[in-house]
Amino acid sequence: MIQGSQLKNAVISGSNNMAKYKKQVNELNIFPVPDGDTGTNMSMTINAAAEAMKSLPEDIPVGEAAKKAASTMLRNARGNSGVILSLLFRGISKGLEGLEEAGCEDLVRALELGVEEAYKAVMKPTEGTMLTVARVAAERGREAMEHGAEGPVPVWDAVCLGAAEALEETPELLPVLKRAGVVDAGGQGLCLIFEGMLSVFRGGIIIESGLTEEEKAQETAEFFRNVAAEFDSEITFTYCTEFVVGRDPEIQKDPLELRLFLETIGDCVVVVDDEEIIKTHVHTENPGNALQAALQYGQLLTVKIENMKEQHRLAAEENESRKAASLPEAPQEKPSLARQEPTEEMGFVSVAAGEGLKGLFMELGCSVVVSGGQTMNPSTEDLLEAILATPAKQVFVLPNNKNILMAAEQAAPLATDREVIVLPTRTIPQGVSAMLALDPDAGAEENRQAMLEAAGNVDTGLVTFAARDSEFGGHTIHHGDILGLKNGKLDYIEKDPVAACVRVARSLARKHASTSFITLIYGEGVTAQQAEEAKRLLGAKVSSDVEITLVEGGQPVYYFIISVE
């Protein structure tokens, strides 16, 4: 039988094994452009659960351990691979619900439920991905049990063998993998997690990640190290106080009361709760009062209190030192968002990277713009925080990236006091076009349809660089090559971003005789002079009736984002 302590340690071991080989999983990504890497997304998702496991008692029932892991993964899921991983564990949690310990049938049924959850969440499941690996793993576990496997360990051993077998077959199911000579990255990550769990089930050994404490801190900080010096004017209260309360089932107090109290002693209040925990953030002068109020709901599981003014001072000093040494500034920590009551009828949340794009979406009517995009996938909880900070009864969310869409869809049902409508925008131009179609005097459903239609009428071009050597789509690509993509398809390889921009935009304009508008959004690697040159060259190659507009987006990764309507 599998005890709760074993499952707890198995999740930690699986997380460590994933972190250990994260770089190798990232390198399996076949698309040569900088990507929201699969290994990083899966590692950050399960690492959140592993950290939560460490605070659980040794005598915890297996069902409660599974529930804690699933809940934490859901809120911290990043990218499609992270969301699918969280859904697998959600199903496992359902299968083990209420159990003190798990036997063969419990374990197999739990994994089968996880596979069902994952497949249901994907609109068009593709075989040859981590979905296939999970499905075959569950099937092999079932077969082992039915053929007389004695105990959960042989069953989970069969699960791991089935996963490895399915992983090896992924290139046969997805030709693009076969051409690149690699297996599916998400499937490889899942195998690593399952193997890490087996190490605990079989011999009680937790695999070590091999990461230093500094590397672990960098991972959990999610690209941020210090309180942002640029937010100096926003530091009204001294102490950033974060804590997690383990809810006492005998205490029926509404967490809303805690949030209302915290708002009387500070700002930037965020209170997110489920049946098991209350996760809280507040800026206050009296962290002790906040913790005392929290104890009315249960036990404190984690507490973090930081002096923001002192951190700001140190960050400013460090950045001054970096400037003097001609080093880049230290990365900055994002400001927290305060939860708002849903008083307005409609509100909008968008995802974008770059100050120019952020400003553009704010001008178009978004209340909150979540920093993120390619290579920087916000978590489910990041999106939930933004939704709750939007003071509207109906909140539209525009992910603007296909790898953020699933996280947005998982965040939607977590906002229980307002309706959340996720518009499946997959690119920045689709998001901009959707916001331009907004009619403030129309209702939510009318706007949803109009915004979807507008997003569907725009073509997207991208100019970026090759992050790795690759053979892709019949092209031989070298690291650093400039790549031109049309609606996600690689079409051009150039040595100059301006030339690639002109080729992509001209080709998209030729596609439709009715093209009226072309917008060139230039990123942080492009000067204003280069952008003007791209506009001039493009203007000479398209009809004079086409209006060409330049926007300074400031986005990373992409030299140009091109919108053609």
C-alpha positions as semicolon CSV with decimal commas, in nm:
position;residue;x (nm);y (nm);z (nm)
1;M;0,000;0,000;0,000
2;I;0,110;0,359;-0,071
3;Q;0,098;0,583;0,235
4;G;0,045;0,958;0,233
5;S;0,407;1,017;0,336
6;Q;0,523;0,809;0,040
7;L;0,314;1,009;-0,207
8;K;0,438;1,329;-0,047
9;N;0,801;1,224;-0,095
10;A;0,725;1,087;-0,441
11;V;0,606;1,429;-0,560
12;I;0,924;1,587;-0,421
13;S;1,136;1,321;-0,591
14;G;0,951;1,363;-0,921
15;S;1,003;1,738;-0,902
16;N;1,373;1,699;-0,831
17;N;1,419;1,459;-1,122
18;M;1,237;1,703;-1,350
19;A;1,455;1,993;-1,234
20;K;1,769;1,782;-1,275
21;Y;1,705;1,724;-1,646
22;K;1,507;2,041;-1,723
23;K;1,767;2,175;-1,965
24;Q;1,771;1,851;-2,164
25;V;1,392;1,857;-2,190
26;N;1,402;2,218;-2,308
27;E;1,646;2,118;-2,580
28;L;1,391;1,872;-2,721
29;N;1,172;2,162;-2,835
30;I;1,181;2,121;-3,211
31;F;1,071;2,469;-3,313
32;P;1,387;2,677;-3,348
33;V;1,239;3,005;-3,219
34;P;1,276;3,105;-2,853
35;D;0,994;2,919;-2,683
36;G;0,813;2,896;-2,349
37;D;1,028;2,593;-2,283
38;T;0,850;2,273;-2,182
39;G;1,107;2,167;-1,924
40;T;1,093;2,501;-1,746
41;N;0,712;2,511;-1,743
42;M;0,676;2,155;-1,613
43;S;0,950;2,204;-1,356
44;M;0,804;2,525;-1,215
45;T;0,458;2,366;-1,200
46;I;0,556;2,054;-1,005
47;N;0,816;2,237;-0,797
48;A;0,537;2,445;-0,643
49;A;0,367;2,122;-0,534
50;A;0,695;1,981;-0,401
51;E;0,743;2,289;-0,183
52;A;0,389;2,247;-0,052
53;M;0,456;1,879;0,024
54;K;0,744;1,965;0,255
55;S;0,510;2,126;0,507
56;L;0,276;1,825;0,531
57;P;0,288;1,592;0,834
58;E;0,422;1,239;0,791
59;D;0,092;1,080;0,893
60;I;-0,116;1,261;0,630
61;P;-0,366;1,037;0,443
62;V;-0,273;0,964;0,083
63;G;-0,592;1,134;-0,039
64;E;-0,506;1,457;0,140
65;A;-0,150;1,456;0,006
66;A;-0,281;1,409;-0,349
67;K;-0,533;1,689;-0,301
68;K;-0,264;1,928;-0,180
69;A;-0,038;1,846;-0,474
70;A;-0,318;1,892;-0,728
71;S;-0,442;2,218;-0,579
72;T;-0,094;2,370;-0,572
73;M;-0,010;2,259;-0,926
74;L;-0,333;2,401;-1,061
75;R;-0,262;2,746;-0,920
76;N;0,101;2,744;-1,035
77;A;0,059;2,577;-1,375
78;R;0,259;2,742;-1,654
79;G;0,228;2,679;-2,023
80;N;0,024;2,404;-2,184
81;S;0,256;2,132;-2,057
82;G;0,228;2,262;-1,700
83;V;-0,150;2,280;-1,722
84;I;-0,175;1,925;-1,859
85;L;0,053;1,805;-1,579
86;S;-0,168;1,976;-1,320
87;L;-0,477;1,814;-1,472
88;L;-0,318;1,470;-1,450
89;F;-0,264;1,526;-1,079
90;R;-0,616;1,666;-1,039
91;G;-0,751;1,335;-1,169
92;I;-0,514;1,142;-0,945
93;S;-0,645;1,348;-0,652
94;K;-1,004;1,258;-0,741
95;G;-0,915;0,889;-0,760
96;L;-0,749;0,892;-0,418
97;E;-1,004;1,117;-0,248
98;G;-1,089;1,009;0,107
99;L;-0,830;0,729;0,119
100;E;-0,587;0,671;0,403
101;E;-0,364;0,460;0,179
102;A;-0,369;0,344;-0,184
103;G;-0,355;-0,004;-0,329
104;C;-0,305;-0,125;-0,686
105;E;-0,660;-0,060;-0,803
106;D;-0,665;0,283;-0,637
107;L;-0,340;0,387;-0,801
108;V;-0,435;0,268;-1,148
109;R;-0,783;0,418;-1,133
110;A;-0,641;0,747;-1,009
111;L;-0,399;0,768;-1,302
112;E;-0,679;0,676;-1,545
113;L;-0,888;0,962;-1,406
114;G;-0,590;1,193;-1,453
115;V;-0,563;1,093;-1,817
116;E;-0,936;1,156;-1,863
117;E;-0,902;1,503;-1,709
118;A;-0,610;1,591;-1,936
119;Y;-0,773;1,468;-2,256
120;K;-1,099;1,648;-2,177
121;A;-0,918;1,980;-2,134
122;V;-0,758;1,971;-2,479
123;M;-1,000;2,066;-2,756
124;K;-0,821;1,858;-3,022
125;P;-0,594;1,606;-2,847
126;T;-0,285;1,524;-3,053
127;E;-0,134;1,178;-3,026
128;G;0,243;1,167;-3,002
129;T;0,247;1,416;-2,713
130;M;0,256;1,386;-2,334
131;L;-0,113;1,291;-2,352
132;T;-0,019;0,972;-2,534
133;V;0,259;0,900;-2,286
134;A;0,018;0,938;-1,992
135;R;-0,251;0,726;-2,158
136;V;-0,022;0,436;-2,244
137;A;0,135;0,453;-1,897
138;A;-0,210;0,411;-1,739
139;E;-0,295;0,126;-1,978
140;R;0,024;-0,062;-1,889
141;G;-0,047;-0,010;-1,521
142;R;-0,395;-0,158;-1,567
143;E;-0,256;-0,457;-1,760
144;A;0,003;-0,526;-1,491
145;M;-0,261;-0,525;-1,220
146;E;-0,491;-0,754;-1,415
147;H;-0,203;-0,995;-1,476
148;G;-0,146;-1,037;-1,104
149;A;0,108;-0,770;-1,011
150;E;0,144;-0,786;-0,635
151;G;0,145;-0,443;-0,482
152;P;0,162;-0,084;-0,608
153;V;0,537;-0,093;-0,678
154;P;0,519;-0,342;-0,970
155;V;0,218;-0,151;-1,100
156;W;0,399;0,183;-1,097
157;D;0,702;0,012;-1,248
158;A;0,475;-0,092;-1,535
159;V;0,347;0,267;-1,555
160;C;0,705;0,392;-1,601
161;L;0,787;0,125;-1,860
162;G;0,467;0,208;-2,049
163;A;0,551;0,578;-2,043
164;A;0,901;0,511;-2,175
165;E;0,760;0,283;-2,445
166;A;0,508;0,547;-2,555
167;L;0,777;0,817;-2,551
168;E;0,990;0,620;-2,795
169;E;0,689;0,592;-3,027
170;T;0,609;0,964;-3,031
171;P;0,820;1,031;-3,345
172;E;0,616;0,770;-3,532
173;L;0,293;0,950;-3,439
174;L;0,416;1,304;-3,504
175;P;0,617;1,334;-3,827
176;V;0,761;1,669;-3,719
177;L;0,934;1,491;-3,428
178;K;1,070;1,225;-3,659
179;R;1,215;1,480;-3,900
180;A;1,386;1,655;-3,611
181;G;1,510;1,327;-3,465
182;V;1,369;1,388;-3,117
183;V;1,097;1,257;-2,886
184;D;0,817;1,472;-2,740
185;A;0,947;1,713;-2,476
186;G;0,636;1,698;-2,255
187;G;0,635;1,319;-2,271
188;Q;1,000;1,312;-2,167
189;G;0,921;1,539;-1,873
190;L;0,637;1,312;-1,764
191;C;0,867;1,007;-1,777
192;L;1,115;1,187;-1,552
193;I;0,844;1,271;-1,299
194;F;0,706;0,916;-1,296
195;E;1,059;0,775;-1,253
196;G;1,127;1,009;-0,965
197;M;0,808;0,890;-0,797
198;L;0,902;0,524;-0,854
199;S;1,231;0,577;-0,670
200;V;1,033;0,657;-0,355
201;F;0,770;0,386;-0,401
202;R;1,036;0,120;-0,461
203;G;1,308;0,205;-0,212
204;G;1,206;0,519;-0,023
205;I;1,481;0,718;-0,199
206;I;1,413;1,080;-0,290
207;I;1,611;1,171;-0,602
208;E;1,817;1,486;-0,553
209;S;1,781;1,768;-0,803
210;G;2,149;1,856;-0,812
211;L;2,056;2,226;-0,804
212;T;2,224;2,468;-0,567
213;E;2,013;2,671;-0,326
214;E;2,085;2,977;-0,538
215;E;1,956;2,803;-0,851
216;K;1,642;2,692;-0,668
217;A;1,582;3,046;-0,549
218;Q;1,620;3,178;-0,902
219;E;1,364;2,925;-1,028
220;T;1,098;3,004;-0,769
221;A;1,159;3,377;-0,804
222;E;1,047;3,345;-1,168
223;F;1,300;3,583;-1,314
224;F;1,270;3,835;-1,028
225;R;1,522;3,890;-0,745
226;N;1,448;4,220;-0,576
227;V;1,160;4,451;-0,501
228;A;1,135;4,686;-0,799
229;A;1,316;5,012;-0,748
230;E;1,090;5,163;-1,012
231;F;0,791;5,116;-0,782
232;D;0,934;5,346;-0,515
233;S;0,632;5,575;-0,526
234;E;0,402;5,279;-0,462
235;I;0,566;5,169;-0,134
236;T;0,309;5,311;0,107
237;F;0,348;5,037;0,368
238;T;0,675;4,888;0,484
239;Y;0,616;4,513;0,512
240;C;0,522;4,276;0,231
241;T;0,350;3,996;0,421
242;E;0,263;3,664;0,260
243;F;0,130;3,355;0,434
244;V;-0,059;3,035;0,372
245;V;-0,319;2,915;0,622
246;G;-0,413;2,549;0,645
247;R;-0,790;2,569;0,692
248;D;-0,943;2,411;1,001
249;P;-1,251;2,215;0,881
250;E;-1,430;2,298;1,204
251;I;-1,397;2,673;1,144
252;Q;-1,663;2,801;0,906
253;K;-1,549;3,164;0,888
254;D;-1,566;3,317;0,540
255;P;-1,219;3,418;0,403
256;L;-1,391;3,732;0,274
257;E;-1,386;3,856;0,635
258;L;-1,008;3,814;0,643
259;R;-0,968;4,011;0,321
260;L;-1,193;4,292;0,447
261;F;-0,988;4,315;0,768
262;L;-0,657;4,320;0,581
263;E;-0,782;4,605;0,364
264;T;-0,823;4,814;0,681
265;I;-0,455;4,769;0,777
266;G;-0,282;4,776;0,437
267;D;-0,304;4,761;0,060
268;C;-0,229;4,524;-0,230
269;V;-0,448;4,265;-0,061
270;V;-0,489;3,930;-0,237
271;V;-0,673;3,641;-0,070
272;V;-0,710;3,320;-0,273
273;D;-0,873;3,021;-0,108
274;D;-1,001;2,671;-0,171
275;E;-1,125;2,398;0,061
276;E;-0,777;2,336;0,196
277;I;-0,580;2,659;0,215
278;I;-0,603;3,037;0,222
279;K;-0,315;3,207;0,043
280;T;-0,275;3,570;0,138
281;H;-0,067;3,872;0,044
282;V;-0,081;4,220;0,202
283;H;0,138;4,530;0,235
284;T;0,105;4,660;0,589
285;E;0,277;4,833;0,880
286;N;0,147;4,563;1,116
287;P;0,228;4,212;0,992
288;G;0,161;4,073;1,341
289;N;-0,201;4,186;1,321
290;A;-0,239;4,017;0,983
291;L;-0,100;3,689;1,115
292;Q;-0,316;3,707;1,427
293;A;-0,627;3,747;1,211
294;A;-0,520;3,452;0,997
295;L;-0,498;3,223;1,300
296;Q;-0,875;3,250;1,333
297;Y;-0,902;3,028;1,023
298;G;-0,648;2,756;1,098
299;Q;-0,275;2,698;1,128
300;L;-0,009;2,903;0,954
301;L;0,176;2,677;0,711
302;T;0,418;2,931;0,564
303;V;0,501;3,293;0,646
304;K;0,721;3,541;0,459
305;I;0,766;3,902;0,573
306;E;0,994;4,139;0,382
307;N;1,084;4,502;0,444
308;M;1,011;4,656;0,105
309;K;1,169;4,992;0,181
310;E;1,495;4,826;0,283
311;Q;1,484;4,598;-0,022
312;H;1,419;4,899;-0,242
313;R;1,719;5,080;-0,094
314;L;1,946;4,780;-0,149
315;A;1,812;4,724;-0,501
316;A;1,873;5,088;-0,591
317;E;2,229;5,068;-0,455
318;E;2,296;4,748;-0,648
319;N;2,164;4,893;-0,972
320;E;2,375;5,204;-0,928
321;S;2,678;4,978;-0,880
322;R;2,584;4,780;-1,190
323;K;2,551;5,097;-1,395
324;A;2,892;5,212;-1,277
325;A;3,039;4,876;-1,383
326;S;2,845;4,880;-1,715
327;L;2,643;4,577;-1,610
328;P;2,269;4,529;-1,679
329;E;2,033;4,621;-1,399
330;A;1,923;4,350;-1,160
331;P;1,591;4,189;-1,253
332;Q;1,290;4,340;-1,080
333;E;1,005;4,185;-0,886
334;K;0,654;4,247;-1,009
335;P;0,422;4,458;-0,794
336;S;0,127;4,281;-0,637
337;L;-0,227;4,349;-0,747
338;A;-0,501;4,433;-0,500
339;R;-0,830;4,251;-0,534
340;Q;-1,118;4,473;-0,649
341;E;-1,490;4,435;-0,597
342;P;-1,682;4,360;-0,920
343;T;-1,865;4,692;-0,949
344;E;-1,848;4,756;-1,326
345;E;-2,024;4,549;-1,591
346;M;-1,725;4,453;-1,809
347;G;-1,349;4,452;-1,765
348;F;-1,051;4,327;-1,964
349;V;-0,725;4,149;-1,883
350;S;-0,455;4,103;-2,144
351;V;-0,116;3,931;-2,155
352;A;0,175;4,112;-2,320
353;A;0,547;4,174;-2,279
354;G;0,705;4,515;-2,334
355;E;0,612;4,857;-2,200
356;G;0,485;4,977;-2,537
357;L;0,247;4,684;-2,576
358;K;0,136;4,716;-2,216
359;G;0,054;5,082;-2,272
360;L;-0,128;4,998;-2,595
361;F;-0,358;4,745;-2,429
362;M;-0,423;4,981;-2,139
363;E;-0,520;5,255;-2,385
364;L;-0,756;5,012;-2,557
365;G;-0,941;4,950;-2,231
366;C;-0,764;4,674;-2,036
367;S;-0,768;4,717;-1,659
368;V;-0,469;4,488;-1,607
369;V;-0,195;4,371;-1,843
370;V;-0,012;4,062;-1,719
371;S;0,355;4,059;-1,813
372;G;0,426;3,753;-2,023
373;G;0,432;3,591;-2,361
374;Q;0,681;3,372;-2,544
375;T;0,941;3,228;-2,300
376;M;0,758;3,400;-2,010
377;N;0,435;3,210;-1,952
378;P;0,239;3,350;-1,654
379;S;0,097;3,096;-1,412
380;T;-0,268;3,021;-1,350
381;E;-0,240;3,214;-1,025
382;D;-0,084;3,517;-1,199
383;L;-0,386;3,529;-1,429
384;L;-0,629;3,472;-1,141
385;E;-0,472;3,761;-0,951
386;A;-0,521;3,986;-1,254
387;I;-0,883;3,875;-1,294
388;L;-0,958;3,949;-0,929
389;A;-0,788;4,289;-0,962
390;T;-1,030;4,382;-1,242
391;P;-1,337;4,554;-1,092
392;A;-1,595;4,396;-1,322
393;K;-1,877;4,142;-1,306
394;Q;-1,771;4,000;-1,643
395;V;-1,398;3,984;-1,710
396;F;-1,263;3,911;-2,057
397;V;-0,916;3,752;-2,065
398;L;-0,698;3,778;-2,378
399;P;-0,401;3,535;-2,350
400;N;-0,250;3,645;-2,685
401;N;-0,036;3,331;-2,694
402;K;-0,132;2,970;-2,759
403;N;0,086;2,849;-2,473
404;I;-0,100;3,067;-2,222
405;L;-0,453;2,980;-2,334
406;M;-0,489;2,668;-2,118
407;A;-0,365;2,846;-1,806
408;A;-0,626;3,118;-1,865
409;E;-0,899;2,858;-1,904
410;Q;-0,794;2,695;-1,575
411;A;-0,793;3,031;-1,396
412;A;-1,146;3,119;-1,509
413;P;-1,346;2,890;-1,273
414;L;-1,130;2,989;-0,975
415;A;-1,280;3,340;-0,978
416;T;-1,611;3,255;-0,813
417;D;-1,746;3,605;-0,760
418;R;-1,740;3,713;-1,127
419;E;-1,789;3,562;-1,471
420;V;-1,469;3,509;-1,670
421;I;-1,476;3,492;-2,051
422;V;-1,153;3,367;-2,211
423;L;-1,113;3,489;-2,569
424;P;-0,881;3,240;-2,745
425;T;-0,645;3,503;-2,890
426;R;-0,320;3,334;-2,989
427;T;-0,117;3,637;-3,099
428;I;-0,070;4,000;-3,002
429;P;-0,231;4,128;-3,326
430;Q;-0,539;3,914;-3,257
431;G;-0,563;4,066;-2,910
432;V;-0,524;4,421;-3,037
433;S;-0,783;4,364;-3,312
434;A;-1,025;4,215;-3,058
435;M;-0,991;4,516;-2,827
436;L;-1,042;4,756;-3,117
437;A;-1,374;4,582;-3,185
438;L;-1,497;4,650;-2,832
439;D;-1,826;4,839;-2,806
440;P;-1,868;4,976;-2,452
441;D;-2,243;5,018;-2,508
442;A;-2,297;4,654;-2,612
443;G;-2,347;4,356;-2,384
444;A;-2,089;4,089;-2,299
445;E;-2,214;3,827;-2,547
446;E;-2,239;4,076;-2,831
447;N;-1,888;4,196;-2,759
448;R;-1,757;3,841;-2,732
449;Q;-1,881;3,757;-3,080
450;A;-1,757;4,083;-3,233
451;M;-1,415;4,049;-3,070
452;L;-1,378;3,687;-3,182
453;E;-1,470;3,783;-3,537
454;A;-1,221;4,070;-3,536
455;A;-0,943;3,845;-3,402
456;G;-1,016;3,596;-3,678
457;N;-0,977;3,857;-3,950
458;V;-0,617;3,946;-3,875
459;D;-0,301;3,774;-4,000
460;T;0,008;3,769;-3,782
461;G;0,370;3,788;-3,889
462;L;0,667;3,746;-3,657
463;V;1,035;3,819;-3,694
464;T;1,262;3,655;-3,439
465;F;1,594;3,470;-3,415
466;A;1,688;3,102;-3,415
467;A;1,756;2,990;-3,060
468;R;1,926;2,670;-3,175
469;D;2,061;2,490;-3,482
470;S;1,780;2,292;-3,639
471;E;1,641;2,115;-3,943
472;F;1,283;2,236;-3,961
473;G;1,020;2,258;-4,233
474;G;1,274;2,176;-4,503
475;H;1,506;2,454;-4,383
476;T;1,858;2,421;-4,245
477;I;1,866;2,673;-3,963
478;H;2,170;2,800;-3,775
479;H;2,171;2,957;-3,432
480;G;2,123;3,333;-3,468
481;D;1,953;3,325;-3,809
482;I;1,669;3,575;-3,847
483;L;1,340;3,392;-3,894
484;G;1,021;3,520;-4,057
485;L;0,695;3,346;-3,965
486;K;0,349;3,384;-4,116
487;N;0,063;3,278;-3,888
488;G;0,302;3,054;-3,696
489;K;0,459;2,892;-4,004
490;L;0,828;2,943;-4,074
491;D;0,864;3,086;-4,425
492;Y;1,179;3,298;-4,447
493;I;1,536;3,287;-4,320
494;E;1,727;3,615;-4,339
495;K;2,034;3,780;-4,191
496;D;1,860;4,113;-4,121
497;P;1,540;4,178;-3,917
498;V;1,428;4,462;-4,145
499;A;1,453;4,248;-4,460
500;A;1,262;3,966;-4,289
501;C;0,992;4,210;-4,173
502;V;0,938;4,345;-4,523
503;R;0,919;3,996;-4,679
504;V;0,670;3,866;-4,421
505;A;0,445;4,174;-4,430
506;R;0,444;4,191;-4,810
507;S;0,360;3,821;-4,840
508;L;0,071;3,850;-4,592
509;A;-0,061;4,161;-4,772
510;R;-0,060;3,974;-5,104
511;K;-0,272;3,700;-4,948
512;H;-0,577;3,928;-4,935
513;A;-0,662;4,180;-5,207
514;S;-0,868;4,368;-4,948
515;T;-0,574;4,441;-4,716
516;S;-0,620;4,791;-4,574
517;F;-0,396;4,813;-4,267
518;I;-0,050;4,689;-4,177
519;T;0,088;4,753;-3,830
520;L;0,457;4,697;-3,755
521;I;0,518;4,657;-3,381
522;Y;0,892;4,679;-3,323
523;G;1,066;4,529;-3,023
524;E;1,351;4,608;-2,790
525;G;1,616;4,488;-3,039
526;V;1,508;4,734;-3,311
527;T;1,594;5,104;-3,331
528;A;1,344;5,369;-3,440
529;Q;1,556;5,423;-3,752
530;Q;1,534;5,054;-3,844
531;A;1,159;5,059;-3,791
532;E;1,122;5,363;-4,018
533;E;1,335;5,190;-4,280
534;A;1,110;4,882;-4,266
535;K;0,805;5,103;-4,312
536;R;0,966;5,286;-4,608
537;L;1,072;4,966;-4,786
538;L;0,736;4,801;-4,728
539;G;0,550;5,109;-4,851
540;A;0,732;5,082;-5,182
541;K;0,616;4,721;-5,227
542;V;0,245;4,739;-5,138
543;S;-0,047;4,940;-5,270
544;S;-0,058;5,307;-5,179
545;D;-0,408;5,240;-5,043
546;V;-0,261;5,031;-4,760
547;E;-0,206;5,226;-4,439
548;I;0,117;5,131;-4,260
549;T;0,151;5,217;-3,891
550;L;0,453;5,186;-3,662
551;V;0,413;5,101;-3,292
552;E;0,701;5,086;-3,045
553;G;0,611;4,770;-2,855
554;G;0,936;4,718;-2,668
555;Q;0,871;4,343;-2,664
556;P;1,153;4,094;-2,608
557;V;1,216;3,791;-2,833
558;Y;1,044;3,937;-3,143
559;Y;1,214;4,206;-3,351
560;F;0,882;4,271;-3,524
561;I;0,523;4,164;-3,466
562;I;0,325;4,231;-3,784
563;S;-0,052;4,274;-3,805
564;V;-0,220;4,261;-4,147
565;E;-0,592;4,335;-4,178
